Amino acid sequence: MPRYDFRCRTCGSTFEVDRPMSRASEPASCPAGHDDTVKLLSTVAFIGRSTGSARSAPPPAPSGGCCGGGCCG
């Protein structure tokens, strides 16, 4: 379930709310009971490696030598 970050305009605290995407735009009350809150823009980071995907980039070609694998004279 997605997690959304909110900030209370009254006390300044930041808190998280877990809810379905269909309810993402609903307001949330501060844990201290205040109703004047704003939803924060959050970033999402995906960490990991894709395996078996047709869209994944090929591994880099091995390089060697002083000029990236070419013959140096």
N, CA, C and O atoms as a Maestro MAE file, in Angstrom:
{
 s_m_m2io_version
 :::
 2.0.0
}

f_m_ct {
 s_m_title
 :::
 protein
 m_atom[292] {
  # First column is atom index #
  i_m_mmod_type
  r_m_x_coord
  r_m_y_coord
  r_m_z_coord
  i_m_residue_number
  s_m_chain_name
  s_m_pdb_residue_name
  s_m_pdb_atom_name
  i_m_atomic_number
  :::
  1 25 0.852 -1.175 0.000 1 A "MET " " N  " 7
  2 3 0.000 0.000 0.000 1 A "MET " " CA " 6
  3 2 0.899 1.240 0.000 1 A "MET " " C  " 6
  4 15 1.872 1.303 0.751 1 A "MET " " O  " 8
  5 25 0.575 2.211 -0.833 2 A "PRO " " N  " 7
  6 3 1.404 3.428 -0.904 2 A "PRO " " CA " 6
  7 2 1.404 4.215 0.406 2 A "PRO " " C  " 6
  8 15 0.440 4.199 1.171 2 A "PRO " " O  " 8
  9 25 2.502 4.890 0.629 3 A "ARG " " N  " 7
  10 3 2.665 5.729 1.822 3 A "ARG " " CA " 6
  11 2 2.787 7.174 1.359 3 A "ARG " " C  " 6
  12 15 3.556 7.476 0.447 3 A "ARG " " O  " 8
  13 25 2.034 8.057 1.984 4 A "TYR " " N  " 7
  14 3 2.028 9.477 1.619 4 A "TYR " " CA " 6
  15 2 2.525 10.299 2.799 4 A "TYR " " C  " 6
  16 15 2.186 10.021 3.949 4 A "TYR " " O  " 8
  17 25 3.332 11.318 2.502 5 A "ASP " " N  " 7
  18 3 3.877 12.207 3.525 5 A "ASP " " CA " 6
  19 2 3.022 13.462 3.616 5 A "ASP " " C  " 6
  20 15 2.619 14.035 2.603 5 A "ASP " " O  " 8
  21 25 2.754 13.874 4.840 6 A "PHE " " N  " 7
  22 3 1.981 15.085 5.111 6 A "PHE " " CA " 6
  23 2 2.744 15.946 6.097 6 A "PHE " " C  " 6
  24 15 3.564 15.447 6.869 6 A "PHE " " O  " 8
  25 25 2.470 17.248 6.069 7 A "ARG " " N  " 7
  26 3 3.033 18.188 7.043 7 A "ARG " " CA " 6
  27 2 1.893 18.993 7.640 7 A "ARG " " C  " 6
  28 15 1.006 19.471 6.934 7 A "ARG " " O  " 8
  29 25 1.940 19.130 8.964 8 A "CYS " " N  " 7
  30 3 0.930 19.906 9.674 8 A "CYS " " CA " 6
  31 2 1.335 21.377 9.639 8 A "CYS " " C  " 6
  32 15 2.447 21.729 10.033 8 A "CYS " " O  " 8
  33 25 0.443 22.223 9.174 9 A "ARG " " N  " 7
  34 3 0.727 23.663 9.130 9 A "ARG " " CA " 6
  35 2 0.617 24.305 10.499 9 A "ARG " " C  " 6
  36 15 1.161 25.387 10.719 9 A "ARG " " O  " 8
  37 25 -0.079 23.655 11.426 10 A "THR " " N  " 7
  38 3 -0.267 24.214 12.760 10 A "THR " " CA " 6
  39 2 0.961 23.986 13.644 10 A "THR " " C  " 6
  40 15 1.482 24.924 14.247 10 A "THR " " O  " 8
  41 25 1.423 22.721 13.716 11 A "CYS " " N  " 7
  42 3 2.537 22.420 14.616 11 A "CYS " " CA " 6
  43 2 3.844 22.124 13.885 11 A "CYS " " C  " 6
  44 15 4.893 22.033 14.523 11 A "CYS " " O  " 8
  45 25 3.805 21.971 12.551 12 A "GLY " " N  " 7
  46 3 5.016 21.757 11.776 12 A "GLY " " CA " 6
  47 2 5.505 20.320 11.714 12 A "GLY " " C  " 6
  48 15 6.539 20.054 11.102 12 A "GLY " " O  " 8
  49 25 4.792 19.388 12.331 13 A "SER " " N  " 7
  50 3 5.261 18.002 12.295 13 A "SER " " CA " 6
  51 2 5.013 17.384 10.922 13 A "SER " " C  " 6
  52 15 4.085 17.768 10.210 13 A "SER " " O  " 8
  53 25 5.856 16.425 10.567 14 A "THR " " N  " 7
  54 3 5.723 15.675 9.330 14 A "THR " " CA " 6
  55 2 5.350 14.251 9.714 14 A "THR " " C  " 6
  56 15 5.917 13.684 10.648 14 A "THR " " O  " 8
  57 25 4.394 13.676 8.993 15 A "PHE " " N  " 7
  58 3 3.942 12.324 9.310 15 A "PHE " " CA " 6
  59 2 3.566 11.594 8.034 15 A "PHE " " C  " 6
  60 15 3.377 12.208 6.984 15 A "PHE " " O  " 8
  61 25 3.459 10.270 8.138 16 A "GLU " " N  " 7
  62 3 3.140 9.426 6.993 16 A "GLU " " CA " 6
  63 2 1.775 8.786 7.175 16 A "GLU " " C  " 6
  64 15 1.340 8.514 8.294 16 A "GLU " " O  " 8
  65 25 1.104 8.548 6.044 17 A "VAL " " N  " 7
  66 3 -0.196 7.892 6.049 17 A "VAL " " CA " 6
  67 2 -0.177 6.805 4.981 17 A "VAL " " C  " 6
  68 15 0.143 7.078 3.824 17 A "VAL " " O  " 8
  69 25 -0.516 5.581 5.359 18 A "ASP " " N  " 7
  70 3 -0.659 4.485 4.409 18 A "ASP " " CA " 6
  71 2 -2.112 4.419 3.981 18 A "ASP " " C  " 6
  72 15 -3.007 4.320 4.820 18 A "ASP " " O  " 8
  73 25 -2.350 4.474 2.661 19 A "ARG " " N  " 7
  74 3 -3.703 4.385 2.138 19 A "ARG " " CA " 6
  75 2 -3.655 4.005 0.672 19 A "ARG " " C  " 6
  76 15 -2.635 4.201 0.012 19 A "ARG " " O  " 8
  77 25 -4.761 3.457 0.152 20 A "PRO " " N  " 7
  78 3 -4.782 3.089 -1.268 20 A "PRO " " CA " 6
  79 2 -4.668 4.318 -2.163 20 A "PRO " " C  " 6
  80 15 -5.000 5.429 -1.749 20 A "PRO " " O  " 8
  81 25 -4.201 4.113 -3.384 21 A "MET " " N  " 7
  82 3 -4.042 5.217 -4.330 21 A "MET " " CA " 6
  83 2 -5.370 5.905 -4.614 21 A "MET " " C  " 6
  84 15 -5.394 7.100 -4.911 21 A "MET " " O  " 8
  85 25 -6.462 5.178 -4.530 22 A "SER " " N  " 7
  86 3 -7.776 5.770 -4.786 22 A "SER " " CA " 6
  87 2 -8.135 6.829 -3.756 22 A "SER " " C  " 6
  88 15 -9.024 7.646 -3.996 22 A "SER " " O  " 8
  89 25 -7.453 6.831 -2.606 23 A "ARG " " N  " 7
  90 3 -7.717 7.819 -1.555 23 A "ARG " " CA " 6
  91 2 -6.542 8.780 -1.373 23 A "ARG " " C  " 6
  92 15 -6.452 9.460 -0.351 23 A "ARG " " O  " 8
  93 25 -5.642 8.839 -2.357 24 A "ALA " " N  " 7
  94 3 -4.418 9.638 -2.236 24 A "ALA " " CA " 6
  95 2 -4.680 11.120 -2.012 24 A "ALA " " C  " 6
  96 15 -3.912 11.774 -1.307 24 A "ALA " " O  " 8
  97 25 -5.739 11.663 -2.589 25 A "SER " " N  " 7
  98 3 -5.979 13.107 -2.491 25 A "SER " " CA " 6
  99 2 -6.810 13.511 -1.271 25 A "SER " " C  " 6
  100 15 -7.065 14.698 -1.068 25 A "SER " " O  " 8
  101 25 -7.233 12.547 -0.462 26 A "GLU " " N  " 7
  102 3 -8.011 12.886 0.735 26 A "GLU " " CA " 6
  103 2 -7.129 13.582 1.766 26 A "GLU " " C  " 6
  104 15 -5.943 13.271 1.870 26 A "GLU " " O  " 8
  105 25 -7.684 14.509 2.521 27 A "PRO " " N  " 7
  106 3 -6.906 15.170 3.577 27 A "PRO " " CA " 6
  107 2 -6.600 14.199 4.723 27 A "PRO " " C  " 6
  108 15 -7.274 13.181 4.882 27 A "PRO " " O  " 8
  109 25 -5.596 14.520 5.501 28 A "ALA " " N  " 7
  110 3 -5.218 13.700 6.651 28 A "ALA " " CA " 6
  111 2 -5.076 14.594 7.871 28 A "ALA " " C  " 6
  112 15 -4.638 15.739 7.763 28 A "ALA " " O  " 8
  113 25 -5.443 14.075 9.017 29 A "SER " " N  " 7
  114 3 -5.289 14.815 10.269 29 A "SER " " CA " 6
  115 2 -3.922 14.529 10.869 29 A "SER " " C  " 6
  116 15 -3.415 13.411 10.785 29 A "SER " " O  " 8
  117 25 -3.347 15.531 11.462 30 A "CYS " " N  " 7
  118 3 -2.080 15.417 12.170 30 A "CYS " " CA " 6
  119 2 -2.248 14.475 13.364 30 A "CYS " " C  " 6
  120 15 -3.328 14.440 13.954 30 A "CYS " " O  " 8
  121 25 -1.221 13.712 13.740 31 A "PRO " " N  " 7
  122 3 -1.313 12.862 14.929 31 A "PRO " " CA " 6
  123 2 -1.637 13.646 16.202 31 A "PRO " " C  " 6
  124 15 -2.144 13.076 17.167 31 A "PRO " " O  " 8
  125 25 -1.345 14.958 16.209 32 A "ALA " " N  " 7
  126 3 -1.675 15.793 17.370 32 A "ALA " " CA " 6
  127 2 -3.117 16.301 17.311 32 A "ALA " " C  " 6
  128 15 -3.568 17.002 18.217 32 A "ALA " " O  " 8
  129 25 -3.847 15.941 16.230 33 A "GLY " " N  " 7
  130 3 -5.252 16.312 16.137 33 A "GLY " " CA " 6
  131 2 -5.555 17.534 15.291 33 A "GLY " " C  " 6
  132 15 -6.716 17.934 15.192 33 A "GLY " " O  " 8
  133 25 -4.557 18.134 14.683 34 A "HIS " " N  " 7
  134 3 -4.788 19.311 13.849 34 A "HIS " " CA " 6
  135 2 -5.283 18.895 12.462 34 A "HIS " " C  " 6
  136 15 -4.898 17.845 11.948 34 A "HIS " " O  " 8
  137 25 -6.123 19.711 11.874 35 A "ASP " " N  " 7
  138 3 -6.680 19.395 10.555 35 A "ASP " " CA " 6
  139 2 -6.039 20.173 9.411 35 A "ASP " " C  " 6
  140 15 -6.287 19.849 8.249 35 A "ASP " " O  " 8
  141 25 -5.230 21.179 9.697 36 A "ASP " " N  " 7
  142 3 -4.620 22.001 8.650 36 A "ASP " " CA " 6
  143 2 -3.321 21.348 8.192 36 A "ASP " " C  " 6
  144 15 -2.239 21.718 8.648 36 A "ASP " " O  " 8
  145 25 -3.433 20.375 7.289 37 A "THR " " N  " 7
  146 3 -2.264 19.657 6.804 37 A "THR " " CA " 6
  147 2 -2.148 19.791 5.293 37 A "THR " " C  " 6
  148 15 -3.111 20.133 4.608 37 A "THR " " O  " 8
  149 25 -0.957 19.516 4.789 38 A "VAL " " N  " 7
  150 3 -0.708 19.559 3.357 38 A "VAL " " CA " 6
  151 2 0.055 18.300 2.974 38 A "VAL " " C  " 6
  152 15 0.949 17.855 3.694 38 A "VAL " " O  " 8
  153 25 -0.311 17.732 1.827 39 A "LYS " " N  " 7
  154 3 0.375 16.543 1.326 39 A "LYS " " CA " 6
  155 2 1.678 16.984 0.677 39 A "LYS " " C  " 6
  156 15 1.696 17.926 -0.115 39 A "LYS " " O  " 8
  157 25 2.765 16.303 1.013 40 A "LEU " " N  " 7
  158 3 4.080 16.642 0.488 40 A "LEU " " CA " 6
  159 2 4.373 15.838 -0.767 40 A "LEU " " C  " 6
  160 15 3.893 14.716 -0.928 40 A "LEU " " O  " 8
  161 25 5.151 16.414 -1.635 41 A "LEU " " N  " 7
  162 3 5.621 15.712 -2.816 41 A "LEU " " CA " 6
  163 2 6.775 14.835 -2.376 41 A "LEU " " C  " 6
  164 15 7.760 15.330 -1.828 41 A "LEU " " O  " 8
  165 25 6.665 13.555 -2.607 42 A "SER " " N  " 7
  166 3 7.727 12.649 -2.183 42 A "SER " " CA " 6
  167 2 8.377 12.014 -3.399 42 A "SER " " C  " 6
  168 15 7.788 11.932 -4.477 42 A "SER " " O  " 8
  169 25 9.597 11.571 -3.196 43 A "THR " " N  " 7
  170 3 10.320 10.898 -4.268 43 A "THR " " CA " 6
  171 2 10.383 9.416 -3.949 43 A "THR " " C  " 6
  172 15 10.347 9.001 -2.791 43 A "THR " " O  " 8
  173 25 10.477 8.639 -5.002 44 A "VAL " " N  " 7
  174 3 10.540 7.193 -4.848 44 A "VAL " " CA " 6
  175 2 11.829 6.714 -5.493 44 A "VAL " " C  " 6
  176 15 12.166 7.120 -6.606 44 A "VAL " " O  " 8
  177 25 12.537 5.860 -4.798 45 A "ALA " " N  " 7
  178 3 13.763 5.291 -5.339 45 A "ALA " " CA " 6
  179 2 13.612 3.788 -5.449 45 A "ALA " " C  " 6
  180 15 13.240 3.121 -4.483 45 A "ALA " " O  " 8
  181 25 13.895 3.263 -6.610 46 A "PHE " " N  " 7
  182 3 13.884 1.827 -6.810 46 A "PHE " " CA " 6
  183 2 15.329 1.377 -6.905 46 A "PHE " " C  " 6
  184 15 16.090 1.853 -7.747 46 A "PHE " " O  " 8
  185 25 15.693 0.458 -6.035 47 A "ILE " " N  " 7
  186 3 17.060 -0.030 -6.003 47 A "ILE " " CA " 6
  187 2 17.030 -1.516 -6.329 47 A "ILE " " C  " 6
  188 15 16.230 -2.271 -5.777 47 A "ILE " " O  " 8
  189 25 17.882 -1.910 -7.203 48 A "GLY " " N  " 7
  190 3 17.938 -3.326 -7.549 48 A "GLY " " CA " 6
  191 2 18.353 -3.496 -8.986 48 A "GLY " " C  " 6
  192 15 18.663 -2.533 -9.687 48 A "GLY " " O  " 8
  193 25 18.351 -4.722 -9.403 49 A "ARG " " N  " 7
  194 3 18.768 -5.034 -10.765 49 A "ARG " " CA " 6
  195 2 17.676 -5.841 -11.430 49 A "ARG " " C  " 6
  196 15 17.143 -6.786 -10.849 49 A "ARG " " O  " 8
  197 25 17.354 -5.470 -12.625 50 A "SER " " N  " 7
  198 3 16.373 -6.188 -13.411 50 A "SER " " CA " 6
  199 2 17.043 -7.398 -14.036 50 A "SER " " C  " 6
  200 15 18.161 -7.304 -14.541 50 A "SER " " O  " 8
  201 25 16.358 -8.541 -14.002 51 A "THR " " N  " 7
  202 3 16.906 -9.732 -14.635 51 A "THR " " CA " 6
  203 2 15.904 -10.278 -15.629 51 A "THR " " C  " 6
  204 15 14.705 -10.326 -15.354 51 A "THR " " O  " 8
  205 25 16.385 -10.678 -16.758 52 A "GLY " " N  " 7
  206 3 15.539 -11.301 -17.751 52 A "GLY " " CA " 6
  207 2 14.628 -10.353 -18.499 52 A "GLY " " C  " 6
  208 15 13.734 -10.808 -19.212 52 A "GLY " " O  " 8
  209 25 14.816 -9.088 -18.369 53 A "SER " " N  " 7
  210 3 13.958 -8.129 -19.036 53 A "SER " " CA " 6
  211 2 14.484 -7.836 -20.432 53 A "SER " " C  " 6
  212 15 15.687 -7.660 -20.623 53 A "SER " " O  " 8
  213 25 13.586 -7.784 -21.403 54 A "ALA " " N  " 7
  214 3 13.984 -7.466 -22.773 54 A "ALA " " CA " 6
  215 2 14.408 -6.015 -22.899 54 A "ALA " " C  " 6
  216 15 15.104 -5.664 -23.852 54 A "ALA " " O  " 8
  217 25 14.014 -5.170 -21.974 55 A "ARG " " N  " 7
  218 3 14.327 -3.749 -22.046 55 A "ARG " " CA " 6
  219 2 15.602 -3.381 -21.291 55 A "ARG " " C  " 6
  220 15 16.031 -2.228 -21.346 55 A "ARG " " O  " 8
  221 25 16.206 -4.318 -20.600 56 A "SER " " N  " 7
  222 3 17.393 -3.955 -19.832 56 A "SER " " CA " 6
  223 2 18.559 -3.700 -20.767 56 A "SER " " C  " 6
  224 15 18.663 -4.311 -21.830 56 A "SER " " O  " 8
  225 25 19.414 -2.812 -20.373 57 A "ALA " " N  " 7
  226 3 20.563 -2.441 -21.187 57 A "ALA " " CA " 6
  227 2 21.595 -3.557 -21.143 57 A "ALA " " C  " 6
  228 15 21.741 -4.221 -20.117 57 A "ALA " " O  " 8
  229 25 22.307 -3.772 -22.233 58 A "PRO " " N  " 7
  230 3 23.347 -4.797 -22.222 58 A "PRO " " CA " 6
  231 2 24.496 -4.375 -21.332 58 A "PRO " " C  " 6
  232 15 24.705 -3.182 -21.113 58 A "PRO " " O  " 8
  233 25 25.247 -5.337 -20.815 59 A "PRO " " N  " 7
  234 3 26.383 -4.964 -19.966 59 A "PRO " " CA " 6
  235 2 27.420 -4.239 -20.804 59 A "PRO " " C  " 6
  236 15 27.503 -4.459 -22.013 59 A "PRO " " O  " 8
  237 25 28.205 -3.384 -20.184 60 A "PRO " " N  " 7
  238 3 29.217 -2.644 -20.939 60 A "PRO " " CA " 6
  239 2 30.258 -3.600 -21.513 60 A "PRO " " C  " 6
  240 15 30.590 -4.617 -20.905 60 A "PRO " " O  " 8
  241 25 30.763 -3.256 -22.691 61 A "ALA " " N  " 7
  242 3 31.790 -4.063 -23.338 61 A "ALA " " CA " 6
  243 2 33.084 -3.950 -22.542 61 A "ALA " " C  " 6
  244 15 33.400 -2.886 -22.009 61 A "ALA " " O  " 8
  245 25 33.829 -5.044 -22.461 62 A "PRO " " N  " 7
  246 3 35.095 -4.965 -21.742 62 A "PRO " " CA " 6
  247 2 36.054 -4.021 -22.457 62 A "PRO " " C  " 6
  248 15 36.093 -3.972 -23.686 62 A "PRO " " O  " 8
  249 25 36.791 -3.308 -21.709 63 A "SER " " N  " 7
  250 3 37.750 -2.388 -22.313 63 A "SER " " CA " 6
  251 2 39.130 -2.738 -21.799 63 A "SER " " C  " 6
  252 15 39.279 -3.324 -20.727 63 A "SER " " O  " 8
  253 25 40.090 -2.389 -22.540 64 A "GLY " " N  " 7
  254 3 41.457 -2.671 -22.118 64 A "GLY " " CA " 6
  255 2 42.404 -1.712 -22.794 64 A "GLY " " C  " 6
  256 15 42.014 -0.978 -23.702 64 A "GLY " " O  " 8
  257 25 43.607 -1.714 -22.369 65 A "GLY " " N  " 7
  258 3 44.599 -0.840 -22.957 65 A "GLY " " CA " 6
  259 2 44.412 0.598 -22.538 65 A "GLY " " C  " 6
  260 15 43.521 0.928 -21.757 65 A "GLY " " O  " 8
  261 25 45.255 1.433 -23.063 66 A "CYS " " N  " 7
  262 3 45.250 2.828 -22.659 66 A "CYS " " CA " 6
  263 2 44.195 3.658 -23.377 66 A "CYS " " C  " 6
  264 15 43.877 4.762 -22.934 66 A "CYS " " O  " 8
  265 25 43.645 3.150 -24.477 67 A "CYS " " N  " 7
  266 3 42.690 3.970 -25.214 67 A "CYS " " CA " 6
  267 2 41.335 3.278 -25.376 67 A "CYS " " C  " 6
  268 15 40.680 3.419 -26.409 67 A "CYS " " O  " 8
  269 25 40.923 2.540 -24.362 68 A "GLY " " N  " 7
  270 3 39.599 1.944 -24.375 68 A "GLY " " CA " 6
  271 2 39.480 0.693 -25.208 68 A "GLY " " C  " 6
  272 15 38.387 0.404 -25.695 68 A "GLY " " O  " 8
  273 25 40.546 -0.068 -25.403 69 A "GLY " " N  " 7
  274 3 40.451 -1.324 -26.106 69 A "GLY " " CA " 6
  275 2 41.042 -1.301 -27.499 69 A "GLY " " C  " 6
  276 15 41.181 -2.352 -28.125 69 A "GLY " " O  " 8
  277 25 41.385 -0.157 -27.987 70 A "GLY " " N  " 7
  278 3 42.005 -0.079 -29.311 70 A "GLY " " CA " 6
  279 2 43.488 -0.355 -29.237 70 A "GLY " " C  " 6
  280 15 44.076 -0.419 -28.157 70 A "GLY " " O  " 8
  281 25 44.066 -0.512 -30.370 71 A "CYS " " N  " 7
  282 3 45.512 -0.730 -30.398 71 A "CYS " " CA " 6
  283 2 46.229 0.611 -30.372 71 A "CYS " " C  " 6
  284 15 45.968 1.487 -31.197 71 A "CYS " " O  " 8
  285 25 47.100 0.752 -29.452 72 A "CYS " " N  " 7
  286 3 47.852 2.000 -29.334 72 A "CYS " " CA " 6
  287 2 49.216 1.797 -29.963 72 A "CYS " " C  " 6
  288 15 49.818 0.731 -29.837 72 A "CYS " " O  " 8
  289 25 49.680 2.785 -30.615 73 A "GLY " " N  " 7
  290 3 50.944 2.625 -31.294 73 A "GLY " " CA " 6
  291 2 52.046 3.403 -30.721 73 A "GLY " " C  " 6
  292 15 53.170 3.342 -31.221 73 A "GLY " " O  " 8
  :::
 }
 m_bond[291] {
  # First column is bond index #
  i_m_from
  i_m_to
  i_m_order
  :::
  1 1 2 1
  2 2 3 1
  3 3 4 2
  4 3 5 1
  5 5 6 1
  6 6 7 1
  7 7 8 2
  8 7 9 1
  9 9 10 1
  10 10 11 1
  11 11 12 2
  12 11 13 1
  13 13 14 1
  14 14 15 1
  15 15 16 2
  16 15 17 1
  17 17 18 1
  18 18 19 1
  19 19 20 2
  20 19 21 1
  21 21 22 1
  22 22 23 1
  23 23 24 2
  24 23 25 1
  25 25 26 1
  26 26 27 1
  27 27 28 2
  28 27 29 1
  29 29 30 1
  30 30 31 1
  31 31 32 2
  32 31 33 1
  33 33 34 1
  34 34 35 1
  35 35 36 2
  36 35 37 1
  37 37 38 1
  38 38 39 1
  39 39 40 2
  40 39 41 1
  41 41 42 1
  42 42 43 1
  43 43 44 2
  44 43 45 1
  45 45 46 1
  46 46 47 1
  47 47 48 2
  48 47 49 1
  49 49 50 1
  50 50 51 1
  51 51 52 2
  52 51 53 1
  53 53 54 1
  54 54 55 1
  55 55 56 2
  56 55 57 1
  57 57 58 1
  58 58 59 1
  59 59 60 2
  60 59 61 1
  61 61 62 1
  62 62 63 1
  63 63 64 2
  64 63 65 1
  65 65 66 1
  66 66 67 1
  67 67 68 2
  68 67 69 1
  69 69 70 1
  70 70 71 1
  71 71 72 2
  72 71 73 1
  73 73 74 1
  74 74 75 1
  75 75 76 2
  76 75 77 1
  77 77 78 1
  78 78 79 1
  79 79 80 2
  80 79 81 1
  81 81 82 1
  82 82 83 1
  83 83 84 2
  84 83 85 1
  85 85 86 1
  86 86 87 1
  87 87 88 2
  88 87 89 1
  89 89 90 1
  90 90 91 1
  91 91 92 2
  92 91 93 1
  93 93 94 1
  94 94 95 1
  95 95 96 2
  96 95 97 1
  97 97 98 1
  98 98 99 1
  99 99 100 2
  100 99 101 1
  101 101 102 1
  102 102 103 1
  103 103 104 2
  104 103 105 1
  105 105 106 1
  106 106 107 1
  107 107 108 2
  108 107 109 1
  109 109 110 1
  110 110 111 1
  111 111 112 2
  112 111 113 1
  113 113 114 1
  114 114 115 1
  115 115 116 2
  116 115 117 1
  117 117 118 1
  118 118 119 1
  119 119 120 2
  120 119 121 1
  121 121 122 1
  122 122 123 1
  123 123 124 2
  124 123 125 1
  125 125 126 1
  126 126 127 1
  127 127 128 2
  128 127 129 1
  129 129 130 1
  130 130 131 1
  131 131 132 2
  132 131 133 1
  133 133 134 1
  134 134 135 1
  135 135 136 2
  136 135 137 1
  137 137 138 1
  138 138 139 1
  139 139 140 2
  140 139 141 1
  141 141 142 1
  142 142 143 1
  143 143 144 2
  144 143 145 1
  145 145 146 1
  146 146 147 1
  147 147 148 2
  148 147 149 1
  149 149 150 1
  150 150 151 1
  151 151 152 2
  152 151 153 1
  153 153 154 1
  154 154 155 1
  155 155 156 2
  156 155 157 1
  157 157 158 1
  158 158 159 1
  159 159 160 2
  160 159 161 1
  161 161 162 1
  162 162 163 1
  163 163 164 2
  164 163 165 1
  165 165 166 1
  166 166 167 1
  167 167 168 2
  168 167 169 1
  169 169 170 1
  170 170 171 1
  171 171 172 2
  172 171 173 1
  173 173 174 1
  174 174 175 1
  175 175 176 2
  176 175 177 1
  177 177 178 1
  178 178 179 1
  179 179 180 2
  180 179 181 1
  181 181 182 1
  182 182 183 1
  183 183 184 2
  184 183 185 1
  185 185 186 1
  186 186 187 1
  187 187 188 2
  188 187 189 1
  189 189 190 1
  190 190 191 1
  191 191 192 2
  192 191 193 1
  193 193 194 1
  194 194 195 1
  195 195 196 2
  196 195 197 1
  197 197 198 1
  198 198 199 1
  199 199 200 2
  200 199 201 1
  201 201 202 1
  202 202 203 1
  203 203 204 2
  204 203 205 1
  205 205 206 1
  206 206 207 1
  207 207 208 2
  208 207 209 1
  209 209 210 1
  210 210 211 1
  211 211 212 2
  212 211 213 1
  213 213 214 1
  214 214 215 1
  215 215 216 2
  216 215 217 1
  217 217 218 1
  218 218 219 1
  219 219 220 2
  220 219 221 1
  221 221 222 1
  222 222 223 1
  223 223 224 2
  224 223 225 1
  225 225 226 1
  226 226 227 1
  227 227 228 2
  228 227 229 1
  229 229 230 1
  230 230 231 1
  231 231 232 2
  232 231 233 1
  233 233 234 1
  234 234 235 1
  235 235 236 2
  236 235 237 1
  237 237 238 1
  238 238 239 1
  239 239 240 2
  240 239 241 1
  241 241 242 1
  242 242 243 1
  243 243 244 2
  244 243 245 1
  245 245 246 1
  246 246 247 1
  247 247 248 2
  248 247 249 1
  249 249 250 1
  250 250 251 1
  251 251 252 2
  252 251 253 1
  253 253 254 1
  254 254 255 1
  255 255 256 2
  256 255 257 1
  257 257 258 1
  258 258 259 1
  259 259 260 2
  260 259 261 1
  261 261 262 1
  262 262 263 1
  263 263 264 2
  264 263 265 1
  265 265 266 1
  266 266 267 1
  267 267 268 2
  268 267 269 1
  269 269 270 1
  270 270 271 1
  271 271 272 2
  272 271 273 1
  273 273 274 1
  274 274 275 1
  275 275 276 2
  276 275 277 1
  277 277 278 1
  278 278 279 1
  279 279 280 2
  280 279 281 1
  281 281 282 1
  282 282 283 1
  283 283 284 2
  284 283 285 1
  285 285 286 1
  286 286 287 1
  287 287 288 2
  288 287 289 1
  289 289 290 1
  290 290 291 1
  291 291 292 2
  :::
 }
}
